[in-house]
Amino acid sequence: PLPPDEAAALFEERARSAGARGAIAPEDAAAVVARLDRLPLALELAAARAPEIGVSALRERLEARGAGGALLRAPEGARDKRHRDLDRLARWSVDQLGPGERSAFARLAVFEDGWTLEASEAVVGHDALERVGELTRRSLVTRDPARERWLLLETLRRVAEDMLAAEGDEADARARHAEHFVTRAADLAQGTIRSERAACFQALEACARDLNAARRYLGVYLTGA
C-alpha cells in the first residue's frame, strides 16, 4: 500500500485525468483511499468511476456492504493490462487454498474491524489459529501487532463476503459473531462498575464497529426481515 498522502494524490490525479470535475472534498478522498487499502490498482479503478457518479457517491457505494466489487472493474474502453480486474486477482489467490482455509477466509468476513484469537475461535472454530496462520503466510490476512489483532484488507474482505454468502454459512457465522460480541460487551460492562473501568471502556471502544454489526444482525434476525 501507498502512504496515505501519496494514495490520496494518486486517486485525485487519476480522477481528474478520467474527467472528474468540481472540488473533491479531502474527507471523501481520504475515505475512498482508506476503503481501498491504499492499493494503487484499486485506486485507479475507482478513480475511473468518479466522472460517472462523483467522488462523494463513490465513497457511499464503497462504504455500502457488498457494493464495491462492481466499482473495481475498469469501465468499457479501459480494460488494458494496467486495469485488470482486482476482484479476479483476489479470487485467484483464494482458489489456491484448501477447503479449511477457504471456509475460514469466508467466515472472517463478518469482522468489521479485525479480530483477536478468541474472537476468531468463536466464529471459525477451535482450529482458528492454524487457519489464520496459514492465511497470514499467504498474505490474505494481515497481522496488526500494535492492536494485537488480525485484519482482512477491504478489497479481500469483499471477496470473502461473496464467498460466505455463496457457501451458505453466512447465517451461522454472523450468529456466532453476534453471540461473541454480545457476551464480550456484557463482560466488559460488568468491569466498568469495578476497579478496571478505564481498561474496559477502552476495550469496548476497540470492538465498537463489531458490536454495531452484531446489533444490526440481531435486529434483522429478530424482525425476520
C-alpha positions as CSV (number, residue, x, y, z in Angstrom):
1,P,0.0,0.0,0.0
2,L,1.0,3.6,-0.6
3,P,1.4,6.1,2.2
4,P,-1.9,8.0,2.8
5,D,-0.9,11.3,1.3
6,E,0.5,9.6,-1.9
7,A,-2.5,7.4,-2.2
8,A,-4.9,10.4,-2.0
9,A,-2.8,12.3,-4.5
10,L,-2.8,9.4,-6.9
11,F,-6.6,9.0,-6.6
12,E,-7.3,12.7,-7.2
13,E,-4.9,12.8,-10.2
14,R,-6.4,9.7,-11.8
15,A,-10.0,11.0,-11.1
16,R,-9.1,14.3,-12.8
17,S,-7.5,12.5,-15.7
18,A,-10.6,10.4,-16.2
19,G,-12.7,13.6,-16.4
20,A,-13.9,14.3,-12.8
21,R,-14.9,18.0,-12.4
22,G,-15.5,20.2,-9.4
23,A,-13.9,20.2,-6.0
24,I,-13.0,16.8,-4.4
25,A,-13.6,17.0,-0.7
26,P,-10.5,15.9,1.2
27,E,-12.6,13.8,3.6
28,D,-14.2,12.0,0.7
29,A,-10.9,11.3,-1.0
30,A,-9.4,10.1,2.3
31,A,-12.4,7.7,2.9
32,V,-12.1,6.2,-0.6
33,V,-8.4,5.8,-0.2
34,A,-8.7,4.1,3.2
35,R,-11.6,1.9,2.0
36,L,-9.4,0.6,-0.9
37,D,-6.4,-0.1,1.4
38,R,-4.3,2.5,-0.5
39,L,-3.6,-0.1,-3.2
40,P,-2.7,1.7,-6.5
41,L,-4.6,-0.6,-8.8
42,A,-7.8,-0.3,-6.7
43,L,-7.4,3.4,-6.6
44,E,-7.1,3.7,-10.3
45,L,-10.1,1.5,-11.0
46,A,-12.2,3.5,-8.5
47,A,-11.0,6.9,-9.9
48,A,-12.2,5.8,-13.4
49,R,-15.7,5.8,-11.9
50,A,-15.5,9.3,-10.4
51,P,-16.7,11.2,-13.5
52,E,-19.8,9.0,-13.7
53,I,-21.1,9.3,-10.2
54,G,-18.9,11.8,-8.3
55,V,-16.4,11.1,-5.5
56,S,-19.0,11.6,-2.7
57,A,-21.3,8.9,-4.2
58,L,-18.3,6.7,-4.9
59,R,-17.4,6.9,-1.2
60,E,-21.0,6.0,-0.2
61,R,-21.1,3.0,-2.6
62,L,-17.7,1.7,-1.3
63,E,-18.9,2.0,2.3
64,A,-22.1,0.1,1.5
65,R,-21.6,-3.6,2.2
66,G,-21.0,-5.7,-0.9
67,A,-21.3,-2.7,-3.3
68,G,-17.6,-2.3,-4.0
69,G,-17.0,-5.2,-6.4
70,A,-18.6,-3.7,-9.5
71,L,-16.9,-0.4,-8.9
72,L,-13.5,-2.0,-9.0
73,R,-13.9,-3.2,-12.6
74,A,-12.5,-1.0,-15.3
75,P,-15.1,0.8,-17.4
76,E,-15.6,-0.1,-21.1
77,G,-12.6,1.1,-23.1
78,A,-10.2,1.0,-20.2
79,R,-9.7,-2.8,-19.8
80,D,-5.9,-2.9,-20.6
81,K,-3.3,-4.8,-18.7
82,R,-2.9,-2.0,-16.1
83,H,-6.6,-2.2,-15.3
84,R,-7.1,-5.9,-14.8
85,D,-10.0,-7.0,-12.6
86,L,-8.8,-6.7,-9.0
87,D,-11.6,-9.0,-7.9
88,R,-10.3,-11.7,-10.2
89,L,-6.8,-11.5,-8.8
90,A,-8.0,-11.8,-5.3
91,R,-10.2,-14.8,-6.2
92,W,-7.3,-16.5,-7.9
93,S,-5.3,-16.3,-4.6
94,V,-8.2,-17.7,-2.7
95,D,-8.7,-20.5,-5.2
96,Q,-5.3,-21.8,-4.2
97,L,-6.5,-22.5,-0.6
98,G,-7.6,-25.8,0.8
99,P,-11.2,-26.3,2.0
100,G,-10.4,-25.5,5.6
101,E,-8.6,-22.2,4.8
102,R,-11.3,-21.3,2.3
103,S,-14.0,-21.7,4.9
104,A,-12.1,-19.8,7.5
105,F,-11.3,-17.0,5.0
106,A,-15.0,-16.6,4.2
107,R,-16.1,-16.6,7.8
108,L,-13.6,-13.9,8.7
109,A,-15.6,-11.5,6.5
110,V,-18.1,-11.0,9.4
111,F,-15.5,-9.0,11.3
112,E,-15.8,-5.3,10.7
113,D,-12.6,-4.1,12.4
114,G,-10.2,-7.1,12.7
115,W,-10.3,-9.9,15.3
116,T,-8.4,-11.4,18.2
117,L,-7.6,-15.1,18.5
118,E,-10.5,-15.5,20.9
119,A,-13.0,-13.9,18.5
120,S,-11.8,-15.9,15.6
121,E,-12.2,-19.1,17.5
122,A,-15.8,-18.1,18.2
123,V,-16.5,-17.7,14.5
124,V,-14.1,-20.1,12.7
125,G,-13.7,-22.8,15.3
126,H,-11.1,-24.4,17.6
127,D,-8.5,-24.6,14.7
128,A,-8.7,-20.8,14.1
129,L,-5.1,-20.2,15.0
130,E,-3.9,-22.7,12.5
131,R,-6.2,-21.4,9.7
132,V,-5.5,-17.8,10.3
133,G,-1.7,-18.5,10.5
134,E,-1.9,-20.2,7.0
135,L,-3.9,-17.2,5.6
136,T,-1.3,-14.8,7.0
137,R,1.5,-16.8,5.4
138,R,-0.3,-16.4,2.1
139,S,-0.7,-12.7,2.6
140,L,-4.5,-12.9,2.6
141,V,-4.6,-11.8,6.2
142,T,-2.6,-9.0,7.9
143,R,-1.3,-9.0,11.4
144,D,-1.5,-5.7,13.3
145,P,0.9,-6.1,16.2
146,A,0.1,-2.6,17.6
147,R,-3.6,-3.6,18.1
148,E,-2.9,-7.3,18.8
149,R,-5.3,-8.5,16.1
150,W,-5.6,-9.7,12.6
151,L,-7.2,-7.9,9.7
152,L,-8.6,-8.5,6.2
153,L,-7.8,-5.8,3.8
154,E,-11.1,-4.3,2.5
155,T,-10.6,-5.5,-1.1
156,L,-10.1,-9.1,0.2
157,R,-13.0,-8.7,2.6
158,R,-15.4,-8.1,-0.2
159,V,-14.3,-11.3,-1.8
160,A,-14.7,-13.2,1.5
161,E,-18.2,-11.8,1.9
162,D,-19.3,-13.0,-1.5
163,M,-17.8,-16.5,-0.7
164,L,-19.6,-16.6,2.6
165,A,-23.0,-15.8,1.0
166,A,-22.4,-18.4,-1.8
167,E,-21.3,-21.2,0.6
168,G,-24.4,-20.9,2.8
169,D,-22.5,-20.3,6.0
170,E,-23.4,-16.6,6.5
171,A,-26.2,-17.0,9.0
172,D,-24.2,-19.3,11.2
173,A,-21.1,-17.1,11.0
174,R,-23.0,-13.9,11.8
175,A,-24.8,-15.6,14.7
176,R,-21.5,-16.8,16.2
177,H,-20.1,-13.3,15.7
178,A,-23.0,-11.6,17.3
179,E,-23.0,-14.1,20.3
180,H,-19.3,-13.5,20.9
181,F,-19.5,-9.7,20.9
182,V,-22.8,-9.5,22.9
183,T,-21.1,-11.7,25.6
184,R,-17.9,-9.7,25.4
185,A,-19.8,-6.4,25.8
186,A,-21.7,-7.8,28.8
187,D,-18.5,-8.9,30.5
188,L,-16.9,-5.5,29.8
189,A,-19.9,-3.7,31.1
190,Q,-19.5,-5.6,34.4
191,G,-15.9,-4.5,34.5
192,T,-16.9,-0.8,34.2
193,I,-18.6,-0.9,37.6
194,R,-15.5,-2.3,39.2
195,S,-11.9,-1.0,39.5
196,E,-10.9,-1.8,35.9
197,R,-13.2,0.8,34.5
198,A,-10.7,2.6,32.2
199,A,-9.4,-0.6,30.6
200,C,-13.0,-1.9,30.0
201,F,-14.1,1.3,28.3
202,Q,-11.0,1.1,26.1
203,A,-11.8,-2.5,25.2
204,L,-15.4,-1.6,24.4
205,E,-14.3,1.2,22.1
206,A,-11.9,-1.2,20.3
207,C,-14.8,-3.5,19.4
208,A,-17.4,-0.8,18.7
209,R,-17.7,-1.5,15.0
210,D,-18.3,-5.2,15.6
211,L,-20.8,-4.5,18.3
212,N,-22.7,-2.4,15.8
213,A,-22.6,-5.2,13.3
214,A,-23.9,-7.6,15.9
215,R,-26.7,-5.2,16.7
216,R,-27.6,-4.9,13.0
217,Y,-27.6,-8.7,12.6
218,L,-29.7,-9.3,15.7
219,G,-32.2,-6.6,14.6
220,V,-32.7,-8.3,11.2
221,Y,-32.8,-11.8,12.8
222,L,-35.4,-10.8,15.5
223,T,-37.7,-9.0,13.0
224,G,-37.3,-11.7,10.3
225,A,-36.6,-9.0,7.7
